[in-house]
Amino acid sequence: MLNKFIPYGRQAIDQADIEYVINVLQSDWLTQGPSVSKFEDAVAKYCGARYAVAVSNGTAALHLAALAAGFGAGDEVITSPITFVASANCILYAGAQPVFADIDPDNYCIDPIQIESRLSEFSKGVIPVHFAGHPCDMGAISKIARENQLIVIEDAAHAIGASYTIDGKRYRVGSCSHSDMSIFSFHPVKHITTGEGGVVTTNCKDLYEKLLMLRSHGITRDPRLLKRNEGPWYYEMQTFGFNYRITDLQCALGISQLRKLDRFVQRRRDIVKQYNSNFSNDPRFIVPHENQNVFSSYHLYVLRFRSPLRLEIFDYLRQQGVGVNVHYIPVHFHPYYEKNFGDHRGEYPVAEAYYENVVTIPLFPGMTNSDVDYVISKVRTAADMFA
Ligand SMILES: *Cc1c(COP(=O)(O)O)cnc(C)c1O
């Protein structure tokens, strides 16, 4: 048995994180206390957005954003086929129809030209996914959205800490400078963690108030929003919402983690540099591409092998304790999607070719230099054997 196993991603928790959480445990509020709004303020400030609403996970964030956007029966919403299923499922939660648009062959994000080719009279929104931390072309996407009255929700689950530059001005992902809302996930494999958790950011007050209400059963106590007021006990359920609240315990962890985000991203980028310097001049590999005008926060390191033997490569690396993965199986390949929306194989050639030969190799800030060297040497051996 190998005693070494390096996962593709994992959290980095230190003593400061532990102390933040212990402080909440010893306070009056385990949930619905002051840490939630402190975390929301910190995330909004970090991104440069006016508002942030913290929720129980990234999928809940997507669900609420889709509802706040007003997606519903008869609407089509365009997203990427190369993403975690939640990016598309949230469209179904709202009763709308997901429509996929193929990806850019270089950065694996949704291709704006493909978005245009999928527009119809029913198009209501677009959910670009900043794949692996690389920001989508938000200039082009926001232009298409403006011209076609689409609502844009950025799935930034991979991309807190990333930014992009348009006309010389730098924007952080999550600032919603070119969208209506953005969502983050704080699952332990993501850049920072709250165990489970998510956030929606927006600059729109109306969306913000909808999100707050939807997060907590559709209920409000805000005197400015009440239809009537029957006394100090009074609250109203005005819309059909959920309990998607996050706890103070989780938000305390989030506050502490956020302080380290830029350091985590820098460490990720240093590891990416080492991987690239080993793999980029070798014709057996295709390394991740970073556009000139973006700063990727590198959630994942996706390596493509110019070899049909991905299964052999994958098995070998797993046997050697390298926790490889595949991100992602195209959403339209999943049986649920095939059964309910028909067989669309062949319609997304870039995404489907991508899926054939990609392997995600370990990337997380807690990797030691010797972990990185180990992964590099095992990947090289895998290529010698199978590529
Ligand atoms: C992780 C992830 C989500 C969902 O986040 P959870 O917090 O796990 O619910 C959504 N979209 C993408 C692209 C993700 O990677």
The ligand as an SDF file (V2000), in Angstrom:
LIG
                    3D

 15 15  0  0  0  0  0  0  0  0999 V2000
  -18.6500   23.7360   -6.6490 C   0  0  0  0  0  0  0  0  0  0  0  0
  -19.4560   24.2840   -7.7670 C   0  0  0  0  0  0  0  0  0  0  0  0
  -20.7990   24.6590   -7.6350 C   0  0  0  0  0  0  0  0  0  0  0  0
  -21.6430   24.2990   -6.4530 C   0  0  0  0  0  0  0  0  0  0  0  0
  -21.1720   24.6970   -5.2490 O   0  0  0  0  0  0  0  0  0  0  0  0
  -21.5660   23.8590   -3.9110 P   0  0  0  0  0  0  0  0  0  0  0  0
  -21.0980   24.7970   -2.8510 O   0  0  0  0  0  0  0  0  0  0  0  0
  -20.8220   22.5800   -3.9580 O   0  0  0  0  0  0  0  0  0  0  0  0
  -23.0360   23.6990   -3.9150 O   0  0  0  0  0  0  0  0  0  0  0  0
  -21.4080   25.2920   -8.6940 C   0  0  0  0  0  0  0  0  0  0  0  0
  -20.7670   25.5250   -9.8430 N   0  0  0  0  0  0  0  0  0  0  0  0
  -19.4990   25.1470  -10.0360 C   0  0  0  0  0  0  0  0  0  0  0  0
  -18.8410   25.4510  -11.3320 C   0  0  0  0  0  0  0  0  0  0  0  0
  -18.8100   24.4980   -9.0040 C   0  0  0  0  0  0  0  0  0  0  0  0
  -17.5450   24.0890   -9.2120 O   0  0  0  0  0  0  0  0  0  0  0  0
  1  2  1  0
  2  3  1  0
  2 14  2  0
  3  4  1  0
  3 10  2  0
  4  5  1  0
  5  6  1  0
  6  7  2  0
  6  8  1  0
  6  9  1  0
 10 11  1  0
 11 12  2  0
 12 13  1  0
 12 14  1  0
 14 15  1  0
M  END
$$$$
